[in-house]
Amino acid sequence: MPQHLSSRTEDASHLDEKATAVFEQGTNARDYSDKYVRATVTLATVLLLTAISQRFKTSRVRVGLAVIALILLCFPVYHIVTLPRL
């Protein structure tokens, strides 16, 4: 009987739509998480460059690494400010 629709079929369709919506939310959350981790790793790199620059005796090298760290610092700060808060 092609006209006969079971209530279980309707329930399955509803649950499938709900599962798809939850899966999409999880995918979006994972994307935001990846962006936060990327920002954290970049901040750790800035910290490493700052620590390495303190080990050099030459001020030109120290200033050069500090400038690179400062420029690199702009990227994660921008991403942290623009990412949504959960």
Backbone as numpy.savetxt, mean C-alpha at the origin, in Angstrom:
# Nx Ny Nz CAx CAy CAz Cx Cy Cz
-38.42 -29.23 -16.25 -39.24 -28.06 -16.25 -38.36 -26.81 -16.25
-38.27 -26.16 -17.35 -37.42 -24.99 -17.41 -37.97 -23.79 -16.66
-39.29 -23.70 -16.45 -39.86 -22.55 -15.76 -39.71 -22.66 -14.24
-39.42 -23.82 -13.75 -39.35 -24.03 -12.30 -38.02 -23.50 -11.77
-38.10 -22.56 -10.82 -36.92 -22.03 -10.17 -36.96 -22.42 -8.70
-35.92 -23.00 -8.26 -35.83 -23.43 -6.87 -35.43 -22.24 -5.99
-35.90 -22.25 -4.76 -35.50 -21.19 -3.82 -34.01 -21.30 -3.52
-33.49 -22.48 -3.63 -32.05 -22.67 -3.41 -31.23 -22.01 -4.53
-31.75 -22.01 -5.72 -31.07 -21.35 -6.83 -31.02 -19.84 -6.59
-32.11 -19.28 -6.12 -32.13 -17.86 -5.81 -31.19 -17.53 -4.66
-31.18 -18.38 -3.65 -30.27 -18.17 -2.52 -28.81 -18.26 -2.98
-28.53 -19.22 -3.84 -27.16 -19.38 -4.34 -26.74 -18.16 -5.15
-27.65 -17.63 -5.95 -27.33 -16.44 -6.74 -27.06 -15.24 -5.84
-27.88 -15.08 -4.81 -27.69 -13.98 -3.86 -26.37 -14.13 -3.11
-26.05 -15.33 -2.67 -24.80 -15.56 -1.95 -23.59 -15.36 -2.86
-23.75 -15.71 -4.13 -22.66 -15.51 -5.09 -22.38 -14.01 -5.27
-23.41 -13.21 -5.38 -23.23 -11.76 -5.50 -22.59 -11.17 -4.24
-23.02 -11.67 -3.09 -22.46 -11.19 -1.83 -20.97 -11.58 -1.72
-20.65 -12.79 -2.13 -19.25 -13.24 -2.09 -18.38 -12.43 -3.03
-18.92 -12.08 -4.19 -18.17 -11.27 -5.14 -17.89 -9.89 -4.57
-18.87 -9.30 -3.89 -18.68 -7.98 -3.29 -17.63 -8.03 -2.18
-17.67 -9.06 -1.36 -16.69 -9.20 -0.27 -15.30 -9.43 -0.84
-15.21 -10.22 -1.91 -13.92 -10.45 -2.56 -13.34 -9.16 -3.10
-14.17 -8.32 -3.70 -13.70 -7.03 -4.23 -13.20 -6.13 -3.09
-13.89 -6.15 -1.95 -13.44 -5.35 -0.81 -12.07 -5.85 -0.33
-11.90 -7.16 -0.31 -10.62 -7.73 0.10 -9.50 -7.37 -0.86
-9.81 -7.37 -2.15 -8.81 -6.99 -3.15 -8.40 -5.54 -2.98
-9.36 -4.66 -2.77 -9.05 -3.24 -2.54 -8.23 -3.05 -1.28
-8.57 -3.77 -0.22 -7.82 -3.66 1.03 -6.38 -4.14 0.84
-6.20 -5.20 0.05 -4.84 -5.69 -0.22 -4.04 -4.66 -1.00
-4.67 -3.99 -1.95 -3.98 -2.96 -2.72 -3.52 -1.82 -1.81
-4.40 -1.37 -0.92 -4.02 -0.31 0.02 -2.90 -0.78 0.94
-2.98 -2.02 1.37 -1.95 -2.57 2.24 -0.60 -2.59 1.53
-0.59 -2.99 0.27 0.65 -2.99 -0.49 1.24 -1.59 -0.60
0.39 -0.60 -0.79 0.87 0.78 -0.90 1.46 1.27 0.42
0.83 0.90 1.54 1.37 1.29 2.84 2.71 0.61 3.11
2.82 -0.67 2.73 4.08 -1.38 2.93 5.18 -0.75 2.07
4.85 -0.39 0.83 5.82 0.26 -0.05 6.30 1.58 0.56
5.38 2.34 1.14 5.75 3.61 1.78 6.65 3.36 2.99
6.35 2.32 3.75 7.15 1.99 4.93 8.56 1.58 4.54
8.68 0.80 3.48 10.01 0.38 3.02 10.81 1.58 2.52
10.15 2.50 1.85 10.84 3.70 1.38 11.29 4.55 2.57
10.45 4.65 3.60 10.87 5.38 4.80 12.06 4.71 5.48
12.09 3.39 5.48 13.23 2.67 6.05 14.50 2.94 5.23
14.35 3.07 3.92 15.49 3.39 3.07 16.02 4.79 3.38
15.12 5.72 3.61 15.53 7.08 3.99 16.30 7.04 5.31
15.82 6.27 6.25 16.50 6.14 7.53 17.88 5.52 7.36
17.98 4.52 6.49 19.26 3.89 6.24 20.24 4.86 5.59
19.79 5.62 4.62 20.66 6.60 3.98 21.13 7.66 4.97
20.25 8.06 5.86 20.63 9.05 6.87 21.68 8.48 7.82
21.52 7.23 8.20 22.50 6.61 9.10 23.83 6.40 8.40
23.79 6.01 7.14 25.03 5.82 6.39 25.75 7.15 6.19
25.01 8.20 5.95 25.65 9.50 5.71 26.41 9.99 6.94
26.02 9.57 8.10 26.70 10.01 9.32 28.06 9.32 9.50
28.29 8.25 8.77 29.53 7.50 8.92 30.68 8.10 8.10
30.37 8.96 7.15 31.40 9.53 6.30 32.03 10.75 6.96
33.32 10.93 6.72 34.03 12.08 7.27 33.89 13.30 6.36
33.76 13.06 5.06 33.67 14.14 4.09 32.27 14.75 4.12
32.23 16.05 4.24 30.92 16.70 4.35 30.16 16.68 3.03
30.86 16.66 1.90 30.18 16.62 0.61 29.38 15.32 0.46
29.96 14.23 0.88 29.25 12.95 0.81 28.07 12.93 1.77
28.30 13.47 2.96 27.23 13.52 3.95 26.06 14.36 3.45
26.36 15.52 2.90 25.31 16.40 2.39 24.63 15.76 1.19
25.40 15.13 0.33 24.83 14.47 -0.84 23.84 13.38 -0.47
24.23 12.53 0.48 23.31 11.47 0.93 22.10 12.05 1.65
22.30 13.11 2.40 21.18 13.74 3.09 20.19 14.35 2.09
20.71 14.92 1.01 19.83 15.50 -0.02 19.05 14.38 -0.72
19.74 13.29 -1.04 19.05 12.15 -1.66 17.97 11.62 -0.73
18.28 11.50 0.55 17.30 11.02 1.52 16.12 11.98 1.63
16.39 13.26 1.58 15.32 14.25 1.67 14.41 14.19 0.45
15.01 14.05 -0.72 14.20 13.92 -1.94 13.38 12.64 -1.90
14.02 11.56 -1.47 13.32 10.28 -1.39 12.21 10.30 -0.34
12.35 11.13 0.66 11.34 11.24 1.71 10.03 11.82 1.19
10.08 12.61 0.16 8.87 13.25 -0.37 7.86 12.23 -0.89
8.33 11.16 -1.51 7.43 10.18 -2.11 6.57 9.45 -1.09
7.13 8.84 -0.04 6.26 8.15 0.91 5.35 9.08 1.70
5.83 10.29 1.98 4.98 11.24 2.70 3.75 11.59 1.86
3.97 11.82 0.56 2.84 12.10 -0.33 1.85 10.92 -0.35
2.38 9.70 -0.46 1.49 8.53 -0.51 0.75 8.32 0.80
1.40 8.55 1.89 0.74 8.38 3.19 -0.38 9.41 3.37
-0.12 10.63 2.94 -1.14 11.68 3.08 -2.34 11.41 2.17
-2.09 10.88 0.96 -3.18 10.70 0.00 -3.91 9.38 0.13
-3.34 8.39 0.80 -4.03 7.11 0.94 -5.19 7.24 1.93
-6.25 6.48 1.70 -7.41 6.57 2.60 -7.10 5.96 3.96
-7.73 6.51 4.96 -7.58 5.97 6.33 -8.62 4.88 6.52
-8.23 3.82 7.16 -9.16 2.72 7.39 -9.76 2.78 8.76
